[in-house]
Amino acid sequence: MNELGQLYHEATATTRPPSAQAVTQRIQRRFRRRRAGRYGAGVLVAVALVLGGVAWHGAGTMPPAPIDTAARLPADRPVGRGEYVQPYFASDGNTPRNALLRTRSGARYVVPGRIGPSAAGMGTPLSPTGRWLVSSIGDQVVVRDLTAKRTYRTGRAGADGIPVAWSSNERWLVLRGAPDGNHIDDTLFRVDLHSGAVLRLATGAHRSAGEIAAILPNGDPVFQVPGSRPTPKPAKESLLKSGSGVYQVADPNTGALRTAYTVPNAQLWHSEDVARIDPAAPKHQPRLAWMPSTRVPLIVSPDGGQGAAVTTRYGRRSTLSLGVVDLRHDTERAVNVVVDANGTTADGIAAVREWRPVTLDHGRLTVLGRTGMNAYVVRLTIDLAHGNALAVQKIHYPEDSLPAGAVSTEE
């Protein structure tokens, strides 16, 4: 049984908390879909993109050379901000075998310790600007400042604590507990990157660790719970819609609710024939209902004044459904950006299947476009005030890479 199989088996046991079970089932499903997509999806054809006259800048790079040609990450000097981390595995395809760090300057280093598939499924080991790197060495989680020689170590989250949230000002890191590397528990730990202090976060009576959505610049955690259902009502065929999501700011010490925001386009729902999973329902009388498909992380500006959630709907056009919230005045609005595959030729854009937020600053949101094979190929910057794209850049981040700042989503 591979590592993900062990994770699924342990977390679905009756002694595991329901939230851990739900998270690990999503990881297992993602793993299966990704494997199926590699061999069954066929070749994705490059088509065109027009976003209000936006042009392509930059050029794609060739895939990196094998990890064996890279030097070991030096411990005695800074190496510069990281661009992405690429996990490598042993010949069995499952056992983690170090990882390759690529810096913004193009330098490549082998990362000591482990960055395994659990991290790939839940978060990114690189902070929003690529300054900090998280790995597991021995029985500790190691957080390294790539721009200096500063390093923090903690055993509080276990040998394989998983990074699930970074604050946009890079002051705070949230780790989810993974005590023995084979399962994820329902604990969250906040690391102060100014001092190295570690605090176990209080999630409150009705929130689980799997609902963590963000950590604010002031250190308060944000949890997401399912919000209102989308409209219109479900039809007979399968549908996918966006709906509102409720984000709750909590006291890190007590879990007490401080503020709640209802953000449009922050929850993805699909209509499902519940008769198929209800033995008591007549076979030929389908009962359709909305089911939550995924939760969406909230990205917050470094000054703590603005937040945004991003969902993606597929079809003939790819629509970025954005929910924007003014955190100071508690006002929310929906912004929809249509990525239309017509017009100027743009190699690789047709392969994008998901957009992941990276940074939000001064009203500009940057997202990365990810393919069905988990390779990042596009960087898109959006003006939230006007709902249009300012710049589109072609990139090449290899399959299964973990870019700086790409926050986790649960599928």
ZAMARGU-4260 file (C-alpha; in steps of 0.2 Angstrom, whole numbers, plus 5000, padded with zeros to 4 digits):
<rodrens>
0) 5000/5000/5000 | 5007/5017/4995 | 5008/5032/5007 | 4992/5040/5001 | 4983/5023/5003
5) 4989/5022/5021 | 4983/5039/5024 | 4966/5035/5017 | 4965/5019/5027 | 4970/5026/5044
10) 4959/5042/5042 | 4944/5032/5037 | 4945/5021/5053 | 4931/5024/5065 | 4943/5031/5078
15) 4948/5045/5067 | 4939/5062/5068 | 4927/5065/5054 | 4936/5081/5048 | 4952/5071/5045
20) 4942/5058/5036 | 4935/5070/5024 | 4952/5078/5020 | 4960/5062/5017 | 4946/5056/5006
25) 4948/5072/4995 | 4967/5069/4994 | 4964/5051/4988 | 4951/5056/4975 | 4963/5069/4969
30) 4977/5057/4967 | 4966/5045/4957 | 4960/5059/4946 | 4977/5065/4942 | 4983/5047/4938
35) 4969/5045/4927 | 4971/5061/4918 | 4989/5058/4914 | 4985/5043/4903 | 4966/5045/4898
40) 4964/5064/4894 | 4973/5064/4878 | 4983/5078/4871 | 4976/5096/4875 | 4977/5107/4860
45) 4983/5125/4862 | 4971/5138/4857 | 4968/5157/4859 | 4965/5170/4872 | 4959/5188/4872
50) 4957/5197/4888 | 4954/5215/4883 | 4969/5217/4872 | 4981/5209/4884 | 4997/5202/4876
55) 5009/5188/4881 | 5025/5193/4890 | 5040/5182/4893 | 5043/5164/4886 | 5041/5147/4893
60) 5056/5138/4899 | 5062/5120/4896 | 5058/5107/4910 | 5072/5106/4923 | 5086/5094/4922
65) 5086/5078/4933 | 5088/5081/4952 | 5104/5072/4952 | 5113/5087/4943 | 5108/5100/4956
70) 5118/5105/4971 | 5113/5102/4989 | 5104/5118/4997 | 5118/5126/5007 | 5115/5129/5025
75) 5129/5143/5027 | 5122/5156/5015 | 5106/5163/5008 | 5101/5157/4990 | 5087/5170/4986
80) 5069/5168/4985 | 5061/5152/4978 | 5050/5151/4963 | 5044/5133/4965 | 5048/5116/4973
85) 5047/5100/4964 | 5045/5084/4974 | 5054/5069/4968 | 5050/5051/4972 | 5059/5034/4973
90) 5058/5021/4959 | 5041/5015/4966 | 5033/5032/4962 | 5026/5034/4979 | 5040/5036/4992
95) 5046/5054/4994 | 5064/5057/4989 | 5069/5074/4993 | 5063/5089/4982 | 5071/5101/4970
100) 5070/5120/4974 | 5071/5132/4959 | 5075/5150/4964 | 5069/5166/4955 | 5087/5167/4948
105) 5086/5150/4940 | 5097/5141/4952 | 5092/5124/4957 | 5095/5115/4974 | 5091/5098/4982
110) 5081/5101/4998 | 5086/5091/5013 | 5073/5081/5021 | 5055/5077/5014 | 5042/5086/5005
115) 5029/5072/5001 | 5012/5070/4992 | 5003/5075/5008 | 5010/5093/5006 | 5007/5092/4988
120) 4989/5089/4991 | 4986/5102/5004 | 4997/5117/5003 | 5013/5124/4997 | 5030/5123/5006
125) 5035/5141/4999 | 5029/5157/5007 | 5019/5170/4995 | 5035/5179/4989 | 5046/5163/4990
130) 5056/5169/5006 | 5052/5154/5017 | 5054/5136/5014 | 5046/5122/5024 | 5052/5104/5024
135) 5053/5089/5037 | 5070/5083/5043 | 5070/5069/5055 | 5057/5071/5068 | 5055/5090/5066
140) 5047/5103/5054 | 5061/5115/5048 | 5056/5132/5042 | 5071/5141/5032 | 5073/5159/5027
145) 5080/5158/5010 | 5086/5176/5010 | 5096/5174/5026 | 5103/5160/5037 | 5088/5160/5049
150) 5080/5143/5053 | 5066/5138/5064 | 5063/5120/5070 | 5048/5113/5078 | 5042/5096/5083
155) 5025/5102/5089 | 5016/5097/5072 | 5025/5080/5071 | 5038/5074/5059 | 5028/5079/5044
160) 5018/5094/5049 | 5009/5101/5033 | 5009/5120/5028 | 4991/5125/5025 | 4991/5144/5026
165) 5004/5158/5025 | 5000/5176/5030 | 5002/5188/5015 | 5015/5198/5025 | 5025/5182/5028
170) 5024/5185/5047 | 5014/5169/5051 | 5014/5151/5045 | 5000/5138/5049 | 5005/5119/5050
175) 4992/5105/5051 | 4998/5091/5062 | 5004/5075/5055 | 5011/5066/5070 | 5019/5051/5061
180) 5019/5055/5043 | 5005/5042/5039 | 4990/5052/5044 | 4984/5070/5047 | 4976/5075/5063
185) 4964/5089/5068 | 4977/5101/5075 | 4983/5117/5069 | 4999/5126/5074 | 5004/5144/5071
190) 5022/5148/5069 | 5028/5166/5072 | 5041/5169/5058 | 5048/5184/5068 | 5052/5174/5084
195) 5049/5156/5080 | 5036/5154/5093 | 5023/5141/5091 | 5005/5141/5096 | 4992/5128/5095
200) 4977/5136/5087 | 4960/5135/5095 | 4947/5130/5081 | 4932/5132/5092 | 4918/5120/5095
205) 4910/5119/5077 | 4926/5121/5066 | 4939/5108/5061 | 4957/5110/5056 | 4951/5106/5038
210) 4941/5122/5037 | 4956/5134/5039 | 4955/5146/5025 | 4968/5160/5029 | 4979/5167/5042
215) 4977/5186/5043 | 4992/5198/5044 | 4988/5201/5063 | 4989/5182/5066 | 4970/5178/5068
220) 4965/5162/5059 | 4950/5162/5046 | 4939/5147/5044 | 4927/5143/5031 | 4910/5135/5033
225) 4897/5131/5019 | 4887/5146/5014 | 4871/5149/5004 | 4867/5138/4990 | 4868/5144/4972
230) 4854/5148/4960 | 4845/5143/4949 | 4838/5127/4957 | 4846/5111/4950 | 4840/5104/4934
235) 4840/5086/4929 | 4857/5086/4921 | 4873/5088/4932 | 4877/5106/4935 | 4891/5115/4943
240) 4888/5132/4951 | 4896/5145/4962 | 4888/5151/4978 | 4892/5161/4993 | 4904/5156/5007
245) 4905/5161/5025 | 4922/5165/5032 | 4924/5167/5051 | 4938/5176/5059 | 4942/5167/5076
250) 4953/5171/5092 | 4969/5161/5090 | 4969/5157/5109 | 4951/5153/5112 | 4943/5150/5095
255) 4929/5163/5099 | 4921/5170/5084 | 4927/5188/5080 | 4920/5193/5063 | 4910/5184/5050
260) 4910/5188/5031 | 4898/5181/5018 | 4908/5181/5001 | 4900/5178/4984 | 4908/5166/4972
265) 4917/5157/4987 | 4909/5140/4987 | 4908/5128/4972 | 4892/5117/4972 | 4886/5103/4960
270) 4869/5096/4958 | 4868/5077/4962 | 4855/5063/4960 | 4853/5059/4978 | 4842/5045/4973
275) 4857/5035/4967 | 4864/5035/4985 | 4848/5033/4994 | 4842/5015/4994 | 4824/5021/5000
280) 4821/5032/4984 | 4812/5024/4969 | 4824/5020/4955 | 4816/5031/4942 | 4812/5046/4952
285) 4828/5055/4954 | 4829/5068/4968 | 4842/5081/4964 | 4850/5092/4977 | 4865/5104/4978
290) 4881/5096/4986 | 4896/5106/4991 | 4910/5102/4980 | 4925/5112/4987 | 4930/5125/4999
295) 4939/5140/4993 | 4954/5148/5002 | 4953/5167/5006 | 4968/5177/5000 | 4971/5193/5010
300) 4981/5209/5006 | 4997/5212/5017 | 4988/5227/5025 | 4973/5216/5030 | 4961/5228/5021
305) 4955/5217/5006 | 4952/5199/5003 | 4947/5188/4988 | 4941/5170/4984 | 4943/5162/4967
310) 4933/5148/4960 | 4934/5141/4942 | 4919/5135/4931 | 4922/5125/4915 | 4914/5124/4899
315) 4916/5133/4882 | 4923/5147/4891 | 4933/5147/4908 | 4926/5159/4920 | 4936/5165/4935
320) 4922/5169/4948 | 4929/5181/4961 | 4922/5186/4977 | 4930/5202/4984 | 4927/5208/5002
325) 4932/5224/5010 | 4938/5218/5027 | 4938/5235/5035 | 4920/5240/5030 | 4912/5223/5028
330) 4906/5225/5011 | 4907/5211/4998 | 4904/5210/4979 | 4906/5197/4965 | 4918/5199/4950
335) 4918/5188/4935 | 4932/5187/4923 | 4929/5177/4907 | 4944/5169/4899 | 4938/5167/4881
340) 4948/5155/4870 | 4946/5166/4854 | 4958/5178/4846 | 4977/5180/4848 | 4986/5163/4848
345) 4992/5159/4866 | 5001/5142/4868 | 4995/5132/4882 | 4980/5142/4888 | 4968/5129/4883
350) 4976/5117/4895 | 4972/5127/4910 | 4959/5118/4922 | 4961/5128/4938 | 4966/5146/4943
355) 4975/5147/4960 | 4978/5164/4969 | 4996/5169/4973 | 4996/5187/4979 | 4984/5202/4982
360) 4990/5219/4984 | 4984/5237/4980 | 4969/5229/4972 | 4978/5218/4960 | 4975/5199/4961
365) 4988/5187/4953 | 4983/5169/4950 | 4992/5154/4942 | 4984/5143/4929 | 4986/5124/4932
370) 4983/5111/4919 | 4974/5094/4922 | 4991/5086/4924 | 4996/5098/4938 | 5008/5109/4928
375) 5007/5128/4930 | 5008/5137/4913 | 5000/5154/4915 | 5002/5169/4927 | 4987/5181/4926
380) 4985/5198/4935 | 4968/5205/4937 | 4962/5223/4942 | 4948/5219/4954 | 4941/5237/4953
385) 4937/5235/4934 | 4937/5216/4933 | 4949/5215/4919 | 4966/5207/4916 | 4981/5218/4916
390) 4995/5205/4911 | 4996/5187/4906 | 5013/5179/4907 | 5017/5162/4900 | 5027/5151/4913
395) 5033/5133/4914 | 5032/5125/4931 | 5034/5106/4929 | 5020/5093/4934 | 5017/5091/4952
400) 5027/5107/4956 | 5022/5118/4971 | 5024/5136/4967 | 5027/5150/4979 | 5011/5158/4986
405) 4999/5146/4978 | 4987/5142/4992 | 4979/5125/4995 | 4962/5120/4989 | 4952/5105/4994
410) 4944/5095/4979
</rodrens>
